[in-house]
Amino acid sequence: MISSKINLHEKFSKFTNHWSPRVIAEMNDYHFKIAKIKGEFVWHNHKDTDETFIVFEGEMILKFKDKQVKLSEGEMFVVPKGVEHKPCAKKECKILVVEPRGVINTGDAGGKFTMTEDIWI
């Protein structure tokens, strides 16, 4: 089966909530999720998997215990499994996250941003 092309601009226009990732595609066991972020997320890690952040629009900072990485449009960063991190954005930033199906966005940290179910758009 051949799937349809995906327009990221159109997908981002379908929601407004920050820190509420939406699944737009699946490849093998990996989900491609888009999210709008603003402010600070929670410190968390993913014990069993890496997590890839790709900035589609805007700027974000990935905070780590010993450093920070600033990402701008068109840049990406892979957070290694088990590394505690905290995504942040001063202004709204649109990102694409690539991670295995079933990964909880806040890891074991929990809290108000936790998404326990995948939302497809």
N, C-alpha and C positions, 0 to 999 in steps of 0.2 A: 504494500500500500504506500503510495506517495502522498505525503502531507502537503498542506497549503503553505505558501510563504507567510511569514509573520512580520507585520509592520510594528516596530517598537513604538513609534510615535502614537499610533492608534491604541496600542495596548496600555501605554502610560496614561492616555486620556480617559480610561475607564474607571479609575479610582483616584481618591484624594488622600486617603489615610497614610500617615507616616508610619514607618516601621511595621508595615503590614504586607509582607511579600506575596506576590501572585505568581503562580506557575504558568509559564507560557509555552513550554515545550519539554519533551522528555527524550533523552537519547540513552539507550541501554538502560542502566539503572540510575542515570543522572537527571536531575531537574535543572532547568534554566528558569530562574525566578527573577522578576523585576520588583523593585521597591523604590519608594520615595522616602528619603530619610532627611531628618532635620532635628537638631539638638543632639543629645547624647543617648546612646544605647546602654546596655548593661555590660559589665565585665563578664566574659564567658569564654568557654573553649569547647571544642568538639574533639573528644578523646579519640575517636576512631576514624576521623577523616580530615583531609585538607578542605579549605573553603576558598573559592576564588571570587574576588570582587573586581568588577569591571565598571568604570565610571562612564555612563552614557552622557550625562549632562550635569554640570556643576563641579563642585570640589568636595572632597571628604578627607577626613583624617582617620587613620587606623592607629589607635593608641595601643601600645604594648607596655609592659612593666618597665622596660629599660629604654624605650625609644618611641618615636612617632613616625608614621609614613604618610605624607600628603599625596593624595591622588587627584588628578585633574581629568577633564574629559579625554577619553581615548586611552587612559592608562589603566593598568590592572595590577593586582597583587594577589599572590597565593599565600594564605595563612596556613602554615603547617599544622597538622593534627596535634592536638594537645596544647597548643600555644594560646595562652589567655590574651584576649584582645577586646577592644571596645571601639566600635565604629562611631564616628561623630561627624556632624556637618553644621556649620554656622548658618548657612542658607540651604534651602531645599536642594537636594542632590538626587539625581535619578541613577540607579545602579542596576546592574545585572549580576546575579549571584549564581554560581554553578557549584552544585553539591549533590551528593547521592540522595536518592528518594528517601524520605522518612526522617531526614535530619531536622531536629528541633532548633529553631533559629536562636534560642537563648541557651542552648546546650543544657547543662544541669542547673543553671543559675535560676531559672524560673522568673516570675515577675509579670508585670502588666503587659509586657511586649510579647510574651510567649504565644506562638501560634502552634496549636496542637493538631490542626488539620490543614491540609493543603487546599488553597483556593485557586482554581483554574480560571483564567480569563482568555 
